[in-house]
Amino acid sequence: IEVPGAPTVTAVLKTSAGHIRVTFSAPASNGGSPITEYTAQCTSSDAGAVGSEWSGPASPLTVPALTPGKTYRCRVRATNAMGTGPWSANSALVAA
């Protein structure tokens, strides 16, 4: 048993001012143990609020507390009983 692989971000979408919904697919490998949680993180590319993280059991996850009008790249990682796997590749830029 090992940590899960990296999920794949499939879409990022502003849902309301300061909120971005991150949609993703599960990693190719769960490491031999069920995935218990996903964490999405959005990081500003132009001096918005520091990247906010939000966790949940499945896709999609909505990351709150972002600076409206600023742009962000988002990524996701998975956790199982062995620990937390690597981050996915960053998404395309999206405005919060």
BAKE-14488 format. One record per residue: residue number from 1; x, y, z of N, C-alpha, C, O in turn. Coordinates in steps of 0.1 Angstrom, whole numbers, always signed. Atoms other than C-alpha are relative to their C-alpha. Layout:
BEGIN
node resi:NUM&n_x:X&n_y:Y&n_z:Z&ca_x:X&ca_y:Y&ca_z:Z&c_x:X&c_y:Y&c_z:Z&o_x:X&o_y:Y&o_z:Z;
...
// end
This chain:
BEGIN
node resi:1&n_x:+9&n_y:-12&n_z:+0&ca_x:+0&ca_y:+0&ca_z:+0&c_x:+9&c_y:+12&c_z:+0&o_x:+19&o_y:+13&o_z:+7;
node resi:2&n_x:-8&n_y:-13&n_z:+1&ca_x:+13&ca_y:+35&ca_z:-9&c_x:-10&c_y:+11&c_z:-1&o_x:-22&o_y:+9&o_z:-2;
node resi:3&n_x:+8&n_y:-11&n_z:+1&ca_x:+0&ca_y:+70&ca_z:-12&c_x:-6&c_y:+0&c_z:-15&o_x:+0&o_y:-6&o_z:-24;
node resi:4&n_x:+7&n_y:+0&n_z:+13&ca_x:-24&ca_y:+77&ca_z:-42&c_x:+8&c_y:+9&c_z:-10&o_x:+17&o_y:+17&o_z:-6;
node resi:5&n_x:-6&n_y:-9&n_z:+11&ca_x:-12&ca_y:+92&ca_z:-75&c_x:-7&c_y:+13&c_z:+0&o_x:-16&o_y:+16&o_z:+8;
node resi:6&n_x:+5&n_y:-14&n_z:+1&ca_x:-20&ca_y:+127&ca_z:-86&c_x:-14&c_y:+0&c_z:-8&o_x:-14&o_y:-7&o_z:-19;
node resi:7&n_x:+12&n_y:-1&n_z:+8&ca_x:-56&ca_y:+135&ca_z:-97&c_x:+3&c_y:+9&c_z:-13&o_x:+13&o_y:+14&o_z:-14;
node resi:8&n_x:-1&n_y:-8&n_z:+12&ca_x:-62&ca_y:+153&ca_z:-130&c_x:-11&c_y:+11&c_z:+1&o_x:-23&o_y:+8&o_z:+1;
node resi:9&n_x:+10&n_y:-11&n_z:+1&ca_x:-79&ca_y:+188&ca_z:-130&c_x:-6&c_y:+0&c_z:-14&o_x:+1&o_y:+0&o_z:-24;
node resi:10&n_x:+7&n_y:+0&n_z:+13&ca_x:-106&ca_y:+187&ca_z:-157&c_x:-7&c_y:+13&c_z:-3&o_x:-9&o_y:+16&o_z:-15;
node resi:11&n_x:+6&n_y:-13&n_z:+3&ca_x:-122&ca_y:+221&ca_z:-153&c_x:+1&c_y:+9&c_z:+13&o_x:+1&o_y:+4&o_z:+24;
node resi:12&n_x:+0&n_y:-10&n_z:-10&ca_x:-120&ca_y:+253&ca_z:-132&c_x:-10&c_y:+11&c_z:-4&o_x:-10&o_y:+15&o_z:-15;
node resi:13&n_x:+10&n_y:-9&n_z:+3&ca_x:-149&ca_y:+277&ca_z:-130&c_x:-4&c_y:+9&c_z:+11&o_x:-5&o_y:+5&o_z:+23;
node resi:14&n_x:+5&n_y:-10&n_z:-10&ca_x:-158&ca_y:+309&ca_z:-111&c_x:-15&c_y:-3&c_z:+2&o_x:-23&o_y:-3&o_z:-7;
node resi:15&n_x:+14&n_y:+2&n_z:-3&ca_x:-191&ca_y:+302&ca_z:-93&c_x:-7&c_y:+12&c_z:+6&o_x:-19&o_y:+14&o_z:+4;
node resi:16&n_x:+5&n_y:-13&n_z:-5&ca_x:-195&ca_y:+335&ca_z:-75&c_x:+13&c_y:+8&c_z:+4&o_x:+24&o_y:+2&o_z:+3;
node resi:17&n_x:-11&n_y:-8&n_z:-3&ca_x:-172&ca_y:+364&ca_z:-65&c_x:+9&c_y:-7&c_z:+11&o_x:+4&o_y:-9&o_z:+22;
node resi:18&n_x:-10&n_y:+6&n_z:-10&ca_x:-141&ca_y:+349&ca_z:-48&c_x:-1&c_y:-15&c_z:+2&o_x:+5&o_y:-20&o_z:+11;
node resi:19&n_x:+1&n_y:+14&n_z:-1&ca_x:-151&ca_y:+313&ca_z:-53&c_x:+2&c_y:-7&c_z:-13&o_x:-3&o_y:-3&o_z:-24;
node resi:20&n_x:-3&n_y:+8&n_z:+12&ca_x:-137&ca_y:+288&ca_z:-78&c_x:-3&c_y:-15&c_z:+2&o_x:+1&o_y:-21&o_z:+12;
node resi:21&n_x:+3&n_y:+14&n_z:-1&ca_x:-151&ca_y:+253&ca_z:-84&c_x:+10&c_y:-8&c_z:-9&o_x:+12&o_y:-5&o_z:-20;
node resi:22&n_x:-10&n_y:+8&n_z:+6&ca_x:-124&ca_y:+228&ca_z:-92&c_x:-6&c_y:-14&c_z:-3&o_x:-9&o_y:-21&o_z:+7;
node resi:23&n_x:+4&n_y:+14&n_z:+4&ca_x:-135&ca_y:+196&ca_z:-111&c_x:+12&c_y:-8&c_z:-4&o_x:+20&o_y:-3&o_z:-11;
node resi:24&n_x:-12&n_y:+9&n_z:+3&ca_x:-111&ca_y:+167&ca_z:-113&c_x:-4&c_y:-14&c_z:-1&o_x:-15&o_y:-18&o_z:+3;
node resi:25&n_x:+2&n_y:+15&n_z:+0&ca_x:-108&ca_y:+130&ca_z:-120&c_x:+9&c_y:-6&c_z:+10&o_x:+20&o_y:-1&o_z:+13;
node resi:26&n_x:-8&n_y:+7&n_z:-10&ca_x:-95&ca_y:+105&ca_z:-96&c_x:+14&c_y:-4&c_z:-6&o_x:+15&o_y:-6&o_z:-18;
node resi:27&n_x:-13&n_y:+4&n_z:+5&ca_x:-58&ca_y:+94&ca_z:-99&c_x:-2&c_y:-14&c_z:-6&o_x:-11&o_y:-22&o_z:-3;
node resi:28&n_x:+0&n_y:+14&n_z:+6&ca_x:-50&ca_y:+63&ca_z:-120&c_x:+2&c_y:-11&c_z:+10&o_x:-4&o_y:-22&o_z:+9;
node resi:29&n_x:-2&n_y:+9&n_z:-11&ca_x:-39&ca_y:+46&ca_z:-88&c_x:-4&c_y:+6&c_z:+13&o_x:+0&o_y:+17&o_z:+16;
node resi:30&n_x:+4&n_y:-5&n_z:-14&ca_x:-54&ca_y:+49&ca_z:-53&c_x:+11&c_y:-5&c_z:+10&o_x:+9&o_y:-3&o_z:+22;
node resi:31&n_x:-11&n_y:+5&n_z:-9&ca_x:-22&ca_y:+32&ca_z:-39&c_x:-3&c_y:-12&c_z:+7&o_x:+4&o_y:-17&o_z:+15;
node resi:32&n_x:+4&n_y:+12&n_z:-7&ca_x:-41&ca_y:+1&ca_z:-29&c_x:-8&c_y:+2&c_z:+12&o_x:-11&o_y:-7&o_z:+19;
node resi:33&n_x:+9&n_y:-3&n_z:-12&ca_x:-62&ca_y:+19&ca_z:-3&c_x:-10&c_y:+10&c_z:-5&o_x:-6&o_y:+19&o_z:-12;
node resi:34&n_x:+10&n_y:-9&n_z:+5&ca_x:-94&ca_y:+38&ca_z:-8&c_x:+4&c_y:+15&c_z:+3&o_x:+9&o_y:+18&o_z:+14;
node resi:35&n_x:-2&n_y:-14&n_z:-2&ca_x:-91&ca_y:+76&ca_z:-12&c_x:-10&c_y:+5&c_z:+10&o_x:-22&o_y:+3&o_z:+8;
node resi:36&n_x:+9&n_y:-5&n_z:-10&ca_x:-106&ca_y:+93&ca_z:+18&c_x:-2&c_y:+15&c_z:-1&o_x:-12&o_y:+20&o_z:+5;
node resi:37&n_x:+1&n_y:-15&n_z:+1&ca_x:-101&ca_y:+130&ca_z:+9&c_x:+8&c_y:+5&c_z:-12&o_x:+18&o_y:+0&o_z:-15;
node resi:38&n_x:-7&n_y:-8&n_z:+10&ca_x:-92&ca_y:+154&ca_z:-18&c_x:+2&c_y:+14&c_z:+5&o_x:-7&o_y:+19&o_z:+12;
node resi:39&n_x:-2&n_y:-14&n_z:-4&ca_x:-77&ca_y:+188&ca_z:-13&c_x:+3&c_y:+8&c_z:-13&o_x:+12&o_y:+5&o_z:-20;
node resi:40&n_x:-2&n_y:-9&n_z:+12&ca_x:-79&ca_y:+216&ca_z:-39&c_x:+6&c_y:+13&c_z:+6&o_x:+3&o_y:+18&o_z:+17;
node resi:41&n_x:-7&n_y:-12&n_z:-4&ca_x:-56&ca_y:+246&ca_z:-37&c_x:+0&c_y:+10&c_z:-12&o_x:+4&o_y:+5&o_z:-23;
node resi:42&n_x:-1&n_y:-10&n_z:+11&ca_x:-58&ca_y:+278&ca_z:-58&c_x:+9&c_y:+11&c_z:+5&o_x:+8&o_y:+17&o_z:+15;
node resi:43&n_x:-11&n_y:-9&n_z:-3&ca_x:-28&ca_y:+301&ca_z:-59&c_x:-1&c_y:+12&c_z:-10&o_x:-2&o_y:+10&o_z:-22;
node resi:44&n_x:+1&n_y:-12&n_z:+8&ca_x:-30&ca_y:+337&ca_z:-72&c_x:+12&c_y:+2&c_z:-9&o_x:+24&o_y:-1&o_z:-5;
node resi:45&n_x:-11&n_y:-3&n_z:+9&ca_x:-9&ca_y:+347&ca_z:-102&c_x:+2&c_y:+15&c_z:-1&o_x:+12&o_y:+20&o_z:-7;
node resi:46&n_x:-1&n_y:-14&n_z:+1&ca_x:-14&ca_y:+384&ca_z:-97&c_x:-4&c_y:+7&c_z:+13&o_x:-12&o_y:+17&o_z:+14;
node resi:47&n_x:+1&n_y:-6&n_z:-14&ca_x:-13&ca_y:+393&ca_z:-59&c_x:-13&c_y:+0&c_z:+6&o_x:-17&o_y:+9&o_z:+14;
node resi:48&n_x:+13&n_y:+3&n_z:-7&ca_x:-47&ca_y:+380&ca_z:-49&c_x:+3&c_y:-6&c_z:+14&o_x:+15&o_y:-7&o_z:+17;
node resi:49&n_x:-2&n_y:+7&n_z:-13&ca_x:-52&ca_y:+364&ca_z:-15&c_x:+8&c_y:-12&c_z:-2&o_x:+8&o_y:-19&o_z:-12;
node resi:50&n_x:-8&n_y:+12&n_z:+0&ca_x:-28&ca_y:+336&ca_z:-7&c_x:-8&c_y:-12&c_z:-3&o_x:-20&o_y:-12&o_z:+1;
node resi:51&n_x:+7&n_y:+12&n_z:+5&ca_x:-38&ca_y:+303&ca_z:-22&c_x:-9&c_y:-6&c_z:+11&o_x:-3&o_y:-10&o_z:+22;
node resi:52&n_x:+9&n_y:+5&n_z:-10&ca_x:-68&ca_y:+290&ca_z:-3&c_x:-1&c_y:-15&c_z:-3&o_x:-1&o_y:-19&o_z:-15;
node resi:53&n_x:+2&n_y:+15&n_z:+1&ca_x:-73&ca_y:+252&ca_z:+3&c_x:-14&c_y:-4&c_z:+5&o_x:-19&o_y:+2&o_z:+14;
node resi:54&n_x:+13&n_y:+5&n_z:-4&ca_x:-105&ca_y:+233&ca_z:+5&c_x:+0&c_y:-15&c_z:-2&o_x:+4&o_y:-20&o_z:-12;
node resi:55&n_x:+0&n_y:+14&n_z:+1&ca_x:-110&ca_y:+196&ca_z:+12&c_x:-14&c_y:-6&c_z:+0&o_x:-24&o_y:+0&o_z:+5;
node resi:56&n_x:+13&n_y:+7&n_z:+0&ca_x:-138&ca_y:+171&ca_z:+6&c_x:+2&c_y:-14&c_z:-6&o_x:+13&o_y:-18&o_z:-10;
node resi:57&n_x:-1&n_y:+14&n_z:+4&ca_x:-146&ca_y:+135&ca_z:-4&c_x:+1&c_y:-3&c_z:-15&o_x:+4&o_y:-14&o_z:-19;
node resi:58&n_x:+2&n_y:+3&n_z:+14&ca_x:-151&ca_y:+139&ca_z:-41&c_x:+0&c_y:+13&c_z:-8&o_x:-1&o_y:+24&o_z:-3;
node resi:59&n_x:+1&n_y:-12&n_z:+10&ca_x:-151&ca_y:+162&ca_z:-72&c_x:-15&c_y:+3&c_z:-2&o_x:-23&o_y:-5&o_z:-2;
node resi:60&n_x:-9&n_y:-12&n_z:-1&ca_x:-160&ca_y:+190&ca_z:-75&c_x:+2&c_y:+5&c_z:+14&o_x:-6&o_y:+2&o_z:+23;
node resi:61&n_x:-2&n_y:-7&n_z:-13&ca_x:-146&ca_y:+211&ca_z:-47&c_x:+0&c_y:+15&c_z:-3&o_x:+6&o_y:+19&o_z:-13;
node resi:62&n_x:+0&n_y:-14&n_z:+2&ca_x:-153&ca_y:+248&ca_z:-44&c_x:+10&c_y:+7&c_z:+10&o_x:+8&o_y:+5&o_z:+22;
node resi:63&n_x:-10&n_y:-7&n_z:-9&ca_x:-124&ca_y:+269&ca_z:-30&c_x:-5&c_y:+14&c_z:+2&o_x:-7&o_y:+22&o_z:-7;
node resi:64&n_x:+5&n_y:-13&n_z:-4&ca_x:-136&ca_y:+300&ca_z:-11&c_x:+11&c_y:+10&c_z:+4&o_x:+23&o_y:+6&o_z:+3;
node resi:65&n_x:-9&n_y:-10&n_z:-6&ca_x:-120&ca_y:+332&ca_z:+2&c_x:+11&c_y:+4&c_z:-9&o_x:+22&o_y:+7&o_z:-5;
node resi:66&n_x:-10&n_y:-5&n_z:+10&ca_x:-102&ca_y:+342&ca_z:-30&c_x:-3&c_y:+14&c_z:-3&o_x:-14&o_y:+19&o_z:+0;
node resi:67&n_x:+2&n_y:-14&n_z:+3&ca_x:-98&ca_y:+378&ca_z:-41&c_x:-7&c_y:+2&c_z:-13&o_x:-2&o_y:-2&o_z:-24;
node resi:68&n_x:+7&n_y:-2&n_z:+12&ca_x:-125&ca_y:+387&ca_z:-66&c_x:+8&c_y:+8&c_z:-10&o_x:+14&o_y:+18&o_z:-7;
node resi:69&n_x:-7&n_y:-7&n_z:+11&ca_x:-111&ca_y:+398&ca_z:-100&c_x:+14&c_y:-4&c_z:-2&o_x:+20&o_y:-1&o_z:-12;
node resi:70&n_x:-14&n_y:+5&n_z:+2&ca_x:-77&ca_y:+382&ca_z:-94&c_x:+0&c_y:-13&c_z:-7&o_x:-10&o_y:-20&o_z:-7;
node resi:71&n_x:+0&n_y:+13&n_z:+7&ca_x:-66&ca_y:+352&ca_z:-114&c_x:+8&c_y:-11&c_z:+8&o_x:+17&o_y:-7&o_z:+15;
node resi:72&n_x:-5&n_y:+11&n_z:-7&ca_x:-57&ca_y:+318&ca_z:-100&c_x:+3&c_y:-12&c_z:-8&o_x:-4&o_y:-14&o_z:-19;
node resi:73&n_x:-2&n_y:+14&n_z:+5&ca_x:-42&ca_y:+284&ca_z:-109&c_x:-4&c_y:-9&c_z:+11&o_x:+0&o_y:-7&o_z:+23;
node resi:74&n_x:+4&n_y:+9&n_z:-10&ca_x:-57&ca_y:+255&ca_z:-91&c_x:+6&c_y:-14&c_z:-2&o_x:+9&o_y:-18&o_z:-14;
node resi:75&n_x:-5&n_y:+13&n_z:+1&ca_x:-44&ca_y:+220&ca_z:-83&c_x:-7&c_y:-9&c_z:+11&o_x:-13&o_y:-3&o_z:+20;
node resi:76&n_x:+7&n_y:+9&n_z:-9&ca_x:-57&ca_y:+189&ca_z:-64&c_x:+10&c_y:-11&c_z:+4&o_x:+18&o_y:-15&o_z:-4;
node resi:77&n_x:-8&n_y:+12&n_z:-4&ca_x:-41&ca_y:+161&ca_z:-44&c_x:-10&c_y:-9&c_z:+8&o_x:-20&o_y:-5&o_z:+13;
node resi:78&n_x:+9&n_y:+10&n_z:-6&ca_x:-56&ca_y:+129&ca_z:-29&c_x:+7&c_y:-6&c_z:+12&o_x:+19&o_y:-6&o_z:+13;
node resi:79&n_x:-5&n_y:+6&n_z:-12&ca_x:-52&ca_y:+113&ca_z:+5&c_x:-7&c_y:-14&c_z:+3&o_x:-19&o_y:-15&o_z:+1;
node resi:80&n_x:+5&n_y:+13&n_z:-4&ca_x:-56&ca_y:+77&ca_z:+16&c_x:+6&c_y:-4&c_z:+14&o_x:+12&o_y:+5&o_z:+20;
node resi:81&n_x:-5&n_y:+4&n_z:-14&ca_x:-47&ca_y:+57&ca_z:+48&c_x:+15&c_y:+1&c_z:+1&o_x:+20&o_y:+2&o_z:+12;
node resi:82&n_x:-15&n_y:+0&n_z:-1&ca_x:-10&ca_y:+58&ca_z:+39&c_x:+5&c_y:+15&c_z:+0&o_x:+17&o_y:+17&o_z:+3;
node resi:83&n_x:-4&n_y:-14&n_z:+1&ca_x:-9&ca_y:+96&ca_z:+34&c_x:-5&c_y:+8&c_z:-12&o_x:-14&o_y:+3&o_z:-19;
node resi:84&n_x:+4&n_y:-9&n_z:+10&ca_x:-12&ca_y:+124&ca_z:+9&c_x:+9&c_y:-1&c_z:-12&o_x:+22&o_y:-1&o_z:-11;
node resi:85&n_x:-7&n_y:+1&n_z:+12&ca_x:-1&ca_y:+120&ca_z:-27&c_x:+4&c_y:+13&c_z:-6&o_x:+2&o_y:+24&o_z:+0;
node resi:86&n_x:-5&n_y:-12&n_z:+6&ca_x:+14&ca_y:+145&ca_z:-51&c_x:-11&c_y:+9&c_z:-6&o_x:-22&o_y:+4&o_z:-8;
node resi:87&n_x:+9&n_y:-9&n_z:+6&ca_x:-3&ca_y:+176&ca_z:-64&c_x:-2&c_y:-3&c_z:-15&o_x:+7&o_y:-8&o_z:-22;
node resi:88&n_x:+2&n_y:+1&n_z:+15&ca_x:-19&ca_y:+175&ca_z:-99&c_x:+8&c_y:+11&c_z:-7&o_x:+13&o_y:+20&o_z:+0;
node resi:89&n_x:-5&n_y:-11&n_z:+7&ca_x:-6&ca_y:+197&ca_z:-126&c_x:-9&c_y:+12&c_z:+2&o_x:-21&o_y:+10&o_z:+5;
node resi:90&n_x:+8&n_y:-12&n_z:-2&ca_x:-18&ca_y:+233&ca_z:-123&c_x:-10&c_y:+2&c_z:-11&o_x:-8&o_y:-2&o_z:-23;
node resi:91&n_x:+10&n_y:-3&n_z:+10&ca_x:-50&ca_y:+243&ca_z:-141&c_x:+4&c_y:+12&c_z:-8&o_x:+14&o_y:+19&o_z:-5;
node resi:92&n_x:-1&n_y:-13&n_z:+7&ca_x:-53&ca_y:+271&ca_z:-166&c_x:-4&c_y:+11&c_z:+9&o_x:-10&o_y:+8&o_z:+19;
node resi:93&n_x:+4&n_y:-11&n_z:-8&ca_x:-57&ca_y:+305&ca_z:-152&c_x:-15&c_y:+2&c_z:+0&o_x:-22&o_y:+1&o_z:-11;
node resi:94&n_x:+14&n_y:-3&n_z:-1&ca_x:-92&ca_y:+314&ca_z:-140&c_x:-2&c_y:+12&c_z:+9&o_x:+5&o_y:+13&o_z:+19;
node resi:95&n_x:+2&n_y:-12&n_z:-8&ca_x:-105&ca_y:+347&ca_z:-126&c_x:-10&c_y:-3&c_z:+12&o_x:-20&o_y:-10&o_z:+9;
node resi:96&n_x:+9&n_y:+2&n_z:-11&ca_x:-121&ca_y:+346&ca_z:-91&c_x:-10&c_y:+11&c_z:+0&o_x:-19&o_y:+12&o_z:+8;
// end
